[in-house]
Amino acid sequence: MSAETAPARPLIGLSLVARPGIAIRLLDGGLHEIARGSGRLDTEQPQGLYLVEWSSAGRQSQTMVRLDGSQEREEIHFDPSDKDSSDALDHDTNERIALVDAVNGTLRPSERNSESSIILVVSGESDTLRKAADLNLRLYDREEVAMRADRAAAPDLVLGAGERAHCYRVRPGRYHIGFQSILGERLGQSVPALAGRQTLVFLTVSHTKLIVADGEEFDEEDSVGVDPARTTIITVRGDEEDYRVRERVRLARLMLFDLTNATNSLSDDVVAVLDDPKTDPLLKLYGALVALSVHERSGSITPSEARQDGILSFFDQSWTARLRDWIAKPAQPGLPTDALAACWRLQRSNPHAFDMAEWNTLPSRIEAPPMLECAWRWAIEESIARPSAVRGTAIVAATARSAGGSQPWLCWQLAAAKARFSPVRAKAGDLPSLVTRVAGKVAALVDPHDLNRSFLNGLEGLSPDIQATALRALQLVVPTATKVSTDTITDLAVALGLPSRLLRKRLVKTSEALDSASASTLTSGRDKSLADTPSRPREQAPGLSLRILHKNDLQKGRFGGEPRRGGFAVSAEFEKTNSKNWTRAILRVEGPSRDGEAVQFHLHNSFKPPLETRKFRSGVAKLTVTVWGGFTLGVWIPAHGVELELDLAQLSDAPRIVRER
């Protein structure tokens, strides 16, 4: 029989069913794609062998399907949240399900809507957990007071070997956790507590090897700590079925994956889940942040949407209403400041998203860092138009000084809050004039025909943050420009991670540093390193070449460990300030010196600059700083070759905020 007259092979119905957010691809025996979908895919195919690919959040699983005609329709299900199923997208699916079930099984609903709780769950591979003796895990309130865990909150909680859980009964509000990270730093991260709900924070401990400097050599050392990129945070009522909570964790990880990798999983089935009034408010907020991020990149939201007639689908009123529902009310107790930042972003994208009355009900500023990096970026953008949008609190200043490297989460070094933020005076100039001034000064130092060499020769003696600011300003602004746009300043602020007030201060310091660099170039010649100019000490403290032993307190153990040596002594006195959160420290060095001899005060790296030089007068050199916590002070007296070390937190007369922070 010829091919033209051969009867067509009968078609067999095939239904592929997965949970929301799981993409489905059907491939034939030659591994050619036949069809694709999300959540559910219905098709008809002739007899044969087929491969089904299930994928979500960068993970993939495969199922072989044989259609042999024994039945009219074949239906294949894939559900990685079903603990009785072998379906899995990654190797640790079963362990994660067991952990979620164990935690959820011990929870009870809050007795009153005015109550809340936060549960920190620590997991990881058993060998790694055994090495993690102390993660220095704490929960802090807005006043930086460490909360006490309630050991009786979950008496029936049984976890795996090395796993642990810390339960805290708290009032609805904004909190933050502190933990030892995988890179050896003590990081902070915002955590919400919503009224009538319980926040589950799943932390994963990991192991890595770090390359650390030890004098002129480099050593390899093991490091164990929390990997913030693997954290998942959800909220529950306390009376929900295990399966529902498993699905919530899976979808939260999917949204967080999108925020990390600039992908988009907002298929129709995921949107339907986020539209459900019973869905976790935190999961809805993640979805809103994904939608706003996608629109920021491409101008559409769901993968199936596209621009039509030049009009962005985003401006459809149904989507605007949906996003406002997902974001909820930013003033709601405990809702993270991500919600307010999302409203600001939504209003910039669609000026008609809020009417004036609604807009006026929103909080006007954020005082605590958001949970996620994208929200921090949007808050920075808002602060350029309204400098008061981001308040200069200690924790916000710490975020601006040290955040980064933990996407999608916004984590900061807790120790970066120790130096007080002091805004610059109005006479220093506004942002446009400061940016233009800095760009002009950098251009005067840099030979456009030999950018790399002249830049290093002119600026290598300046701190890395000053160098980054100078170079970025030169890239964004034409030195001869008479006007700098708001968009340019916003780009600079976002690139440096600095809200308006901190950006202004950074530009002032950069301008002053460039003046010193220019003066040195004129007097010493362009080829002379700034390391030898009078603005920098000629002799470096020997301790600076030693290995850093405490990454949150850089000078500890590097300046000899003693406050007295060679007839010299370092001490500290403390005075109250107008704020209960700050204290003034008067640092004093005394000894057999000559007037005019220099003393180097090596402060915590949150101070800008971290090195201050003072001169002896009548045998005493003093430096006054305002601090938010304790740190180790290193002292170097070059003329006498003496190093001193003083840990402020160990002083018996130090105030609580110095001893405990």
N, C-alpha and C positions, 0 to 999 in steps of 0.2 A: 504494500500500500504506500502510495507516495506521501511525502510530507504535507502536500497541500490538502489531502483528503483524510489525514490522520485525525481521529477524534480528539477534541480538547480534553486535557486531564481534568477530572472533577476538582472543584475547589472546596477546601475544608475551612470552616470558620476557626479563627484563632483569636482569643482574647487574652491580653497581657495586662495584669492588674497590679499596680504598686501603690505605695503610700504617697501622699502629696509631696512634691518636690523631688521625686525620683524620676529621672529621665529614662526613657525606654528606646532602645534601638533594636530593630529586627534585621538580621543579616542572613543571606542564603548560604548554601554550601560553599560557594566561592568567596565568602566573606564580603559580599557586596551589599550595601545597605538597601533594604526594601522599603522600610517605613520607620518613622520615629514619632514619639509623643511623650507625654508626661502624665503620670498618674494612671492612665488607662489608654490602651491602644487596641482597637478592634480592626481586624483585617481578614481577608480570605486568601488562602494560598494553596497551591497544589501539593500533592504528597511529596515528602522529602525531609531532609534534615536541616534544621535551622538553629541559629545561635541568637540568643537574646542577651543584650548587654543592659544591665541596670547600673545607673551611675548617679551619684549625689555627693556634693561637697568634695569633689576631687577624688572620690573613691569609686571603685567599680567592682561588679560581680557579674558572672556569666552563667547562663543556663542553656543546656542543649535541649532542643524540642524536636521530636520526630512525629510528623503527621503521616499516619499510615492508612487513614481511611476507615479505621475501626469505629469511629464515631464522627457525627456530623460537626461537632464543635469541641475544640480543646480550650480549656481555660487554665492559665498559669498565674499563680499569685506569688508576689514577692513582698515580704513584710519583715524588715530587719528589727522591728520592735516587738515581734512575737517571740517570746523566749522558748516556745515549744517548736519553733521552726529552725531549720538549718540555714536560713537566709542570713547573709551578713555582707556588709560592705567593707569591713576591715577586720583585722585579726582579734581585736579586743572587744568585739560587740558583746559577747556573752559576759565578760567581766564587767562591762559598763552597765548592762541590764541588771546584773546581780547587785551592783553598787547602788543604782537608782532605786531598785525595789527595797533594798535594806533600809535606806534612808527614808523613803516615802512611807514604808510600813510602820515606822515608829512615830510619825508626826500626828499631831492632833490639831483640829481647828482652833483658832484663837477664840477665847471665850468672849472677847469684846472686840469691836472694830477698832478700838483705840489701841489695840495691842498688835505687836508684830514680833518676829524673831528672825535671826540670821543664823544659818548653819554653814560652817566652813568644813568642807569634806576634802580630805587629803588622800590621794591615791597615787599609784604608780607601780612599777615592777617591784616585786618583793625585795630583790637584791638592792635596788636603788633606795627603797624606803629604809632599809636597815642602815644605810650610810647617812641618811638624813636625820641625824640625832636631834638637831635643834634648828627648826626653820624660822625661829623667832616670829611666830605667827601671832598677830594681835588684831583686835578690832578696836577702832577709835571713834569717838563721837566728834561733833563739830568743834568742841573745845580741846581736842587732842587728848582727851582722857581715855585711858585704856579700859575697855569694858571687861567685866568678869564673866567667864563662861559659866553656864548653869549645868553642872554635872548631872543634875536630876532631870533635865529636860527630856532626855531620851534614854531611859534606863534599859530598854530592851534592844538597843541598837547593837547589832553584831556585824562587824566588818571583817575583811580579809586580813591576812598577816601584814602588819605594818601600817595598814590604813587607819585613819583616825578622823574623828568628827568633833567639832567644837560648837556648842549650841549657846546662843545668846538671846535672852529675852529683852527686847528693846522697845522703845517708843517709835512710832513711825517717824522717819527722818532720813537724813543723808549721813552716811558713815563712810569710813574708809578702812581698809585692811593694810597691815604692814607685813612683809614676808621677805625671807632670804631668797633671792632669785638664783637661777641657774648660773648667772655670771658673777655671783658672789656679792651683788649689791643688795642693799635693803630697799625694797621698792614699796610704794604706796599705790592703791587703786581704789576708786570710789565704788561703794556698794550701797544700794538702796534698801530701805525697809518700808514696805507699803502697808497701809492700814488694813488689818484683817487678813494679811497674807504672810507667808513665810518665804524668805529668800534662801535659795540653795546655791552655794558657791562651790563648784567642783574645781579643785586645784590639783594639778598633776605635777609630781616631782620627777625630774629628769636628771641625767648625768651627762657631763661633757668634760672636755679637757681644754684648759686655758693656757695661752702663752703669756707669761708675765715677765716683766723686766726685773732683773736683779743686777744692779750696777750696769756694767757694759755688756752683760750677757742676758740671755733669755732662757727661762726654765719652763717646763711643762708641769702643770699641776691639775689634779682632779677637782672638779667642782660639782656639787650636788645642791639642787635647790628647785624652787617652783619655776616652771616654764610658763610665763604669763600668756604666751600666744596660744596655749592649750586650755586656758580657763573657759568654763561655761557657767553662766549665771542665769537662773530662772526664778520665778516665784510660783508658789502653790498655795492652795487654800488649807491643805492638811487633811482633807477628807476625800481626795480624788483617787480613782483607781490607778494601780501601778502602770497599766498600759498607757493611759492618757499622759502620765508624767514622762514615761519613756519617749513617747512621741514628741512631747514638748522639748525634751533635751535634744532629740535628733533635729528638730526644726530650728532650734536656737543655734545649734552648731552649723546648720546650713546657712542661716542668715549671717553668722559671724564669718563663715568662710567667704561669703560674697563680699563682705566689707574688707576683708584682708586682701582678696585677690582681684578686686574690681570685676567680679562676675555678677550674673543676674539670674536668680532662681525664682523670680516672682511669676511663676506660671499660674494659670487660672485656678488650679486646685490649691496652690499655696495661698493665693489671694482670698479664696473662699474660707480657708481656715482663719486667716487674719481678720476677716470680716466678722467672724463669729463672736458675739458678745461675751461668751464664756472663755475665750482665749486669754491666756496670761497677758496682762498689760505690758510686761517687759518684752515678751515676744512680739507683740504688736509694735512696740517702739522700735525694736530691731528692724522689723519690716519697713517701717517708715523711713529709717535711716538708709536702708538699702535702696528704697525707691528714690529718695532725694539724691543719693550718690550716683545712681544710674542716670537720672535726669541731668545731673551736673556734668556727666561725661558725654552723654549721647543725645539728650533731648527727648527720650522716650522712657517709659517705665517698664511695662511687661515685655517679655521677649517678642511677643506677637505684634506689638504696637509699632507704628512708623509714622513719620510726618506726612500729613496730607494737606495739599494746597498751601504749603509753607507755614501751616499752623501746628504748633506742638500739641500733641494729644494731652500732654500734661495739664494744659489750661482748661481741660474739660471740668466742669463743675463737680461731676460725680467723683472724679479722682481727687480733687481738692478736698471735698467733704470726707472722702475715705481717709486721706492722710491725716486730716485733723482728728478724725476718730481714733486712728491708730496712735497718734501722738498723745492724745488725752489732754488733760488740763495741766500745764506746767506748774501751776501753783498748788497742785495736789500734794499733801504731805508725803514726803519720802520719794516722790518721783524724781529721778536723777535730772541734773541740769541739761542732759542731752535733749530733753523734751523742749526746753526753751530755745536752745540753739537750733533745733529742728524747725521750730516756728519761725525763727529769724530767717533761716534758709528758705523756707516755704514762701515767706512774704517777699523775699528778694527775687525768687523765681516767678512768683505770681502776685503782683501788687494788689490783686483783688481777693486774695485768700482770706483776709480778715477785714471787716469794716472797722471804722474808727472806735466804736464802742467796745467791740471785742478786743481790739488791739490794746486798748487802754487797761484792760483787765489783766493783761499778762505781766509777770514780773519784769522789772526794767533792767535787771542785771543778774549775773551769776556770781556767787561767792565761794563756790566749791567747784573743783574740776569735774567735767563730765566723765562718763564711763569710757567713752569710745573716742578714738583719735579724730574721726571725721567731725564729730560734734565740737571738739576743741578747735578745729580749723574754722568752722563756721562762726564760733564765738569770737575768734580773732578777727575774722572779716567784719563782724558787726562792730567790734570795738574801734575799727578805723573810722567808721561813720559816727559812732557814739563812744567816745573813750570811757564813759562811765559804765558801759555794758559789762565789762569784766573788772570786778573789784580787785584791788591789789592786796589780797590777804596773803598770809605767809604761805599757805598751801598752794595758792594760785601762783605765787612767785616761784615756789619750788618746781611747779609743773613747767613753767616757762623756762626755767634754768636747765632742766634735766630730762624732760619727757622725750620719748622716742625709742624705737626699736622693739616695741611689744605689740604691734598691730595684731588685731584691730583695736585692742584695748589701749587706753591712755594710762600709762604707768609713769611714775616719777620717783626720783630718789628722795626718800624722806629726809635725809640729812641736808638736802639742798635748801631747806627752809630756814636754816640756822641764822643766816644773815638777813637783817631787816631790809625790806624794800623801801626806799625813800624816793619819792618822785622828784624830778628836776623842776626847777623854777620856770615860770612862764617866760621870763626874759631870755631863756636859752633858745627860743624859737619854736615854730610849729614844725610838724612833720615834713611838709614839702620843702621848707627852707633847710632843714637839717639834712635831708637826703641829698639835696643839691650840693650842699656844702661838703658833705663827705665825699660824694662822687668827684667833685672838683679837686679836693685835696689828694685823693688817690691818683687821679689822672696826672697831677703834678709830680707824683713820685714814680710813676710807671712810664717806661719807654714803650710806646705802642709797637715799635719794631722788635722789641725783645721783652715781651710781656713776662714770660716765666722767670727769667733771670733777674730782671729789674724788680719784680714784685718780691722775690725772695730776698734780694739785697736790701730793699727798702723797708720791709715789714716783718722779717722773720723774728725780730726781737719782741713782737707784740703777741698777746695771748691769742689762742685759736679762735675764740668768739669774736675778738676785734678784727682779726684777719678775715673771717667769714663775712662779717658785716660789711667791711670795706670792699671786698671783691664783689659781693652780691650787689651792692649799691652801684658799683662801676658797670656791672653787666646790665642793670635795669635802667639806668639814668644817663642820658647824654650830659657830660660835664658842663656844657654851655647852655643847657636848657634853662629857660626862664620860668617854666611852669611844669610841675610834676602832677600827673593825674592821680586820682584816688585809687584807680585800678593798679597803678604801678606801686603805690605805697602798700596796698593790700597784698600784692604779690611778694613784696619784700617781707612784710610781717608774717605771712604764712610760711615762706621759705625759712625764716629764722625761728618760727614758732613763738613769736612774741606778740602779746596784745599791745594795744596802742601805747599805754603808759610805759610799759617796759621797753618797747621799741624806741620810744623817744629818749629814754635814759641811755639805752645802748648806743644810739646815734651820737648823743652828747659825749659819751666816753670815747667812742671811736674818733670823733672829731678832735678831741683833746690828744689822743694817742697819736694821731696823724700829724698834729702840730709838732709833737716831740720828735717823731720820725723825720719830718721835714727839716727841723733844726739840726738834727744829727747829720743828715745827708749833706747839708750845706757846710758844716764845719769839718766833717771827717771824710767827705768824699763818698760818692755813691757806692763804691766797692767795699766799704767798711761795714762790718756787721753791727747791727744795733745792740748786740750783746755787750759791746765795749763802750757804749755811750754813758755819759754821766747819769742818765735817767734810770739806769739799771745798776744794781750792785755789781762791782767788779769781781767779787769773790762769791761763788755759790756755796751754800751750806752743804757740807759733806753728806748730811742726812738725806738730801734730795736724790742722791745717787743710789740709795739703798732700796731694797725691795719693799713695795707697799704691802703691808701685812693686814691692814684693815681698810677695805675699800670704801667704807662709810665714814672713816675717820683717818684720812690719809697720813697725817703726821704722827700718829700714835706708833711708838716704838722706833721711830727713825731719827730722833734727836737725843738719844741716850737714855731716855726714860727717867731722868732726874731733874728736879727743879733747882738744885744747887750744885754748883761746880766751879772750881777755880776762883772762889771768892765772890762769884756772881750768883744772884738768886732771882727767880721770876715768881710773881704772885698775882693774885686777882682780887679785886673788890667788886661788889655788886650794888647797884642802886635801882630803885623802882623807877618806872616810867609812867606815863599817863595811861598806858594800856597794860592790863593784867597779863597779856600774852607775850610781852616783851620785857627784857631786863637789860640794863646798861652794865657792861663789864669794863672795868678800868684795869688794864693790863700793865704791870709795872716790872721793870728790870732794874736791879740795883747792883752796884759793884765798884771795884777800884778802876774807874775809867777816867779818861780825859774828856773835857768838854769838846763836843763836836764829833766824837767817835760814833760810828753808826751801829744800830741794832736792827736786825731783821726780825719782824714778827710774821711767822708763817701761819696763817689762819686756815680755817676750813675752806675748801674749794668753792663753797657757795658764796663766799665774799668775792666781790669784784672790785679791785684785784685781790687775790688771796695773799699777796705779799705786801706788807707795809713796812717802810723804813723810818725810824725815828733816831734822833741823836741824843747822846747823853748830855745832861746839864746837871752839874753838882752831883754827879754819881747816880743819876736817875734818868731813865727813859720811859715814857708812858705812851700808851695808845688806848683810846676809848672806842668801844664798838657796842652796837645794840644787837642783842642776840635773841633767838627763839628757842635755843637748845644748847646743850653742852657739846664740846669738841676738845680735841687736844691741840694745844698751842706749841709750836716749835719755835725756838729762839736761836739765832746765830749771831755771834759777836765777832766779826771778821778780824778786828785788830788784835784780839786775844785768842782767837781760835777756840772759842768756847761755845758749846751747844747746850741748850737747856730745854726741858720738856715739862709741860703742865697740862694735866687732864682736868678741865674745868668741872666736868661731871662728878669727879671724885672728891671735890672740895666740900668739907663738912658744912661750911657756911653758905654754900651755893643755894639759890632758891630752887623750888621744886621743878620749875620749867627747865632749868639747866641740868639738874640731876637726872630727870626722868625722860627728857626728850632726846 
